Amino acid sequence: MKTQKRIVELLPGFNCGACGKKDCAHFAEALKMSQAGVQDCPVLKQERFRSKRAVLEQMLNHQDGICKGAVPKVGLIDQALADFVLHPLRGEPSCRETLVNFAGVHLEKGQLIRYRPLGCPIIHFGRVLELTNGLLDVWVIGPCQFINKGEEPVELGICMILSFQGRIEGQLPAIGQTVKFLPAHCMMGKVHSGIVVQMVDGQTRIDCIDLKVWQHADRLPSS
């Protein structure tokens, strides 16, 4: 489990404020609460901090309630087959989701939100990263971390997920390809589908997200 003290030990310790925080201790707290990412510290990008950055990224990518160990490419709920597993971008706690905020609630970057994706029975907790014309880019950071915790989330109700961003584990698809993928942070192990609109060094953006199941493992044609 990640601790703020351990995160501070892995940071450069310059207290320069380039990350937008007062000092490294405050940045460590933001990392621990999923309010910032490793990429927000420009000093960590220097070659001399490469090993510490790698340890920090691994720590943040395996926090409680997100992803532990290998993720199967067959969905747990409906046994649907996935083309690949979608993992978080480096140094981030989960895949990024772009949501439609039907509630019309005023939000700000860094706020904690509580919502249920359309078609999903699981309540999600997310951290707002960007806001653009009613669309929200968020990290999914719960529900495990924020049950009975002190921070009060903003209630959004039902939201529609438009896209995912993350790193691919498995065969890389082509831009424009319709794919089935398994988000590593999905508690249900539910295979999603969508269209690949961006692909750079194994990092992808997938739009037109759908939860429909196409093909089951036990219905594959025999070879």
N, C-alpha and C positions, 0 to 999 in steps of 0.2 A: 504494500500500500504506500502511496506517495505521501510524504510529509513535507511540510513547509521548510523545516530545518534542512532536510536533505536537498530540497530544491535550491535553497540558498547556497549550499555548499557547491552545487554544480554550476552556479552562475558566475560570471567574471568578477563580480564584486566591485566594479568601478563606481557604482552609484551615479552614473552619468545622466540618467533621466532620458536617454535616447529612445527608450521603449514607451515613453509617455507616462511613466510612473515616477514617484518621488525618489525611490532608490530601489536597490535589488531586492530588499526585503518585501517591499510593496509589490514588486513585480512577481516575486515568488508566490505571494498570496493570491495574486490574480491568476497565475498559472494553476495553482491548486484548486481554485474555484471555477476554472474553465472560463475565465473572463479575458484571457490573453493566450497567445500561442508563442512557441519558441521563436518563430520567425519575426516576432515583434522586437527582439533584441538584436540590433545590428552587430554588436560586438561578438555575439556567439557565432556569427558567420565567419569569423576569422579562423584560419587554419589551425592556429595554436589551441583553439577551444573545440576542435573537431570531436575528440573523444568524449568530452563532457557533454557536448551537444547531443551526441548519439545516445548516451545513457539517459539524458533528460527526455529525449523524444520517446525512447522506449518506455520510460516510466509513465509519461503522460498518455501514451497510447494504450496503456493497459490498466487504467484506473478501475476501481470497483464499479460494477454494474454496466460496463461497456463491452469489453471483449477480452476473454481469457482463453488462451490456447488457440488451437486450430479451429477454424470454422468449416463445417462440412458444406459441400456444394449442393446438397439435397436439402430442401426446406423441411423443417421439423414438423410443421403443422399439416401440410398437404402433400409432402413428399415430392414437390415439384423440383425439377432439375434446373440448376443455375449454370449459366455460362462461366461465371466467375464470382468471386467474393470481392466486395468493395470495402476497403479499409480506409481509415482516416488519412488525411493529408499529414505529412510529417509534422510532429509536434502538436497535433490537434487531438482533442478527446474523442471525436466521432466524425463520421462523414458529415459534410455540410448539407443542409436541406434548405431549399428555397420554398417558402410558404406564401399562400394567399391569406391575408388577414381579413376574414369576413366580418369580424367584430368591429372593425374600424376604430379600435382602441389606439390612442396615442402612445407610442413607444419610443424608447431611446436606446442607443447602443449600450450593451452591457446588461440590460435588464433580463431578469429571469422570467420566462413565460411558461404557462401551463396550457396544453392544448391536446386535442385528439385528432390525428390525421383522418381525413375522410376515408372510410373503408377499413380502418384499423380499430380494434377494440381497446387498445392499450393507451392510457394517458401518458403523454410525453412531457418532459421538462426540457426547455431549451434556453440557450443564451443568445441574445440578439447580437449579430455581428454587423449587419448592414441593413438599411432601410431604403427602398427605392420604389416610389409610386405605389405604395400599398403592399409591396413584396418584402418579405423578411428573409435574410440569410441567417441561419441559426446553427449552432452546435447542439446536438442532442446530448444532454448530460443527466438523464434520469430515465425512469423514475427512481431508481435505487438510491441515488445520492441525496434526494431532496424530500424524502418522506420523513416527516417529523423534524425537519431542520428549521432553523430560525428565519431564514430568508423567505419573505412572502412573495410568491410569483404573481404575475399579472395573468388573469384568466382570459383566454381567447376563445375557448369553446372549440368548435370544429374548424380545422384549417385544411386546405388542400395543398398537398405537396406537389410542386411543379418540377423540381429537379433535385438531383443529388450530385455532390462533388466528392471525389475520393481517389484512392490508389487501388489499382487492380491487382488481385492475386489470381493468376490464371492466364488463359490465352487473351491477348490484346485484341479488341474488336476494331473494326474500321469505322471511321466517321460516317454517320448516316445509317449505321447498322442498328436494327432493332435487337435488343438483348434482354436476357433474363439474368438478374444478378441478386446476390444475397448481401444486404448491408450487414457488416460485421457487428454493428451495435443493435441489430433488431432482436428484441427479447423473444419474439415468437419464432424466429428463424424462418421468416416469411420471404419467399422469393418475389421480387418486384420485377417489373418490366419497364422498358423505356427506350429512347433513341439516343445514341451517342452523338453529341454535337461538338465535343472538343476532346482532343487526345494529345497530351504532351508528356513524354517520358513516363508513361504508365499512369499518369494522372488524367482523370477524365471528368467530364460533365455529362450527365444523362438527363434529358428532358422528357416531358410527356409521361410522367410516372403513373404506372398502373399496377394494381395488386392482383389482376386476373392471373389464373394459373393456366399454363398451356399444356404441359406434358408431365406425366408422373413417372417416377423411376420404375414402377412396376408395369408400365404400359409401353416401354421401349420395344422397338422391333428387335427380334432376335438376330444376332450376327451370324 
